[in-house]
Amino acid sequence: CQITIDVKELMIYDIYHLQISVILISGLFLSTASTLYMVDYFGRRKMLIVSGTGMAVGHFTFGVYNLLIVSGITDDIRWLAIIAIAIILASFGLGWGPVAFLCMSELLPLRVRAFGSGLAMIANWLTGFVITYFYNAMTKTIEIYGTFWFYAVLSVVAIIYVYYVIPETTGKSLEEIEAYFRQRQRKYNDEERMELMSNIVNE
């Protein structure tokens, strides 16, 4: 999640930009802290889906705000941009900020957890770099509203991915989680294949 917005440009009164920035960041902190208590109660999947939905709504709303600005609306609607940013930050703090890393530690098998976690972190920071690096180019090509609608689409894709691929790991042991993936994969490793062949020969 890359917030590449200058909050100063969105304030109803510029003298309040510091206070509003503090409120937005405080909201992100509180939503992230509340996840510590809610993630075991609601479950990982629900938190990620709700978080993705909120980010999709926030990005879409911020796109609408910019479309209205480009269309030449004369009313002061910067409050809409502030609400959109607040939704994005709070939603990110509820799920895709902390819960994604929690799921990473639970879903990766022990034998590849160190390597897999490192690879996931590299992918995470690389994606953040790409989004930040191409932000200006995207806003010039498809405008700011198109850029944030693209972010909204990515959030929807994340929701679909979680719904169909990510299992609920709340209350499950690491062995149960690994057994779940083995069952879904329906493939045998070398040891299991040899045991299977041995059983066939004996029969």
N, C-alpha and C positions, 0 to 999 in steps of 0.2 A: 504494500500500500504506500504509494508515494503521494503526499500532499504537496503539490507544486503550485500553491496559490499564495499570492501576496495578500495577507489579510488586510493590510492597510488600505488597499484599493476597494475593499468591500464594506468599510465601516459607514454607518449612517452619519456619524460624526467622527472625523479623523482623530480627534483628541482622545477618543475612547479605544483606539486600536489596541493599546497595550492591555487594557482591562479585558476586552473581549478575547484577545489571544489567550490570556491567562484562564479565562472561563472555559474556552474550548479545550485547552490542554488539560485542565483539571477534569473536564468531562471524560477525556480519554483515559486519564489515570484512574478515575473512579470506576469506569466501566471495566477496565482491565482488572482492577482489584476485586470487583464484585464477581468476576469470573471464577476466582479461587473458591468461592462458596457455592456457585451455581452449577459448575461443570459436572460435579458428581451427582447432583440432584436431577438435572435435566438431561444429561448425557452429552457426549462429544458431538454426535451427529446433529442433534437439534440445535446446539449452540452454533455450530458452523453454518447450518442452513439459515438460521435466524440472522446471523451475522452477515452472510452473503446477501440475503434479501435486503437488509438495511443498507448495505453498501450500494446495491443496485439502485434502490430508491434514491439514496443520496446523490449518487453520480448522475442519475437521470434528471433529478430536480435541478442540480447545478447546471446541467446542459440546457434545460428549459430556461433557466435564468439568463444564460448567455445568449440563447436564441432570441429572447425578448429584448435584450440590450442591442443586439445586432439589428433587430427589426425596427429599432428607433423608438421604443416605448419611452414616454416622457416621465412616467411616474417613478418615484424612487423605490426600487424593489430590492435594494441591497440586503434587506432583512431576509429575503428568500435565500440568498447565497449563504448567509451566516447559518441559517437553519440547515441547509443542505450539507455544509461542512461539518456542523455538529452531528448530524445523522451519520455521516461517513466515519468520523472519528470514534463516536460512541459504538457504532456497529463493529468497527474493526477491533476495538478493545474487547468486545464481548466474545469474539470468536477467532477470527483469522489472525489476530495478533498472538495471543497466548496458546489457544487450543491447538492450532496447527502444529506447534512445536511439541506439545504434549502427545498428540497423536503420532508424530514422527518417532518419538522414543518408544511408544507402545507397539507400533505396527511393524517396525523393523526387527527381523530375527536377531538373536544375540550374536550369531556368528558374523553378521555383516553390519551390526549396529553402528560401530565406530566409523567405518568407511561410508555407510549409507547416510549417517547424520552429517558427516563432513560434506558429502556430495550434495545433500539437500540444502545445506547452508550456502554452499557456493552457488547453487542454482537460484536461491532466494536473493542473494546480494547481486548476482549477475542480472536477474530480472529487474530488480530495482534500478540498477545502473542503466539498463536498456530503456526502461520507461522514462527515467529522468533525462537521459541523453536525447531521446527522440521527441520529447514533449513539445519543444518549440517548433520542430519540423511538422509535427502532427497538427498543431494549432494553426499553422500557416496553410496546411493542405486541406484539412477538413474542418477548420475553425475550432474554437474552444468547445462549443457545444457538441460537435461531432466527436471530439476527443473524449469527452466525459461520457458520452453515450457509448463509445467503444469500451470504456472502463466498465460501464453498466452491463454490457453484454458479457464481458469477461467474468463479472460477478455472477451472472446467471449461469454461465458455463461451470463455474466453481460449485454452484448449488447442485446442478445436475450431476456433476462428478461425485460429490459427496453422497447424494441420494442413491446412486446406482453402484458405487464402487467401495466407499469407505464403510466398514462394519462398525457397529457400536462396540466400543471396548470398555465401557463403564462396568465395573464389577467383575471383569474377566481377567484371569491370569494370563501371563505371557504365553504359557503353553497352550491355553485354549485359543488364543488369538492366532498362534502359528498353526494350530490344527485346523482352524477355520479356513485359512488360506490354502493349506494343503488339500483340503476337501474340495475347494472351489477350483483349484488348479487342475486337479485330476491327472497329475503327472507323477511319475515315480523317479526318485533319485537313484543313483547307481546301486546303493545298498538294498533299497526296496526292490529294485528290478531283479537283482540277483536272488533275493529271497523268493520273489514271485516265480522266477524260472525254476528254482530248486523245488518249489512246491509242485510245479507242473510236472517236472521230471519224476518226482517221487510218486506222483499219482499214476 
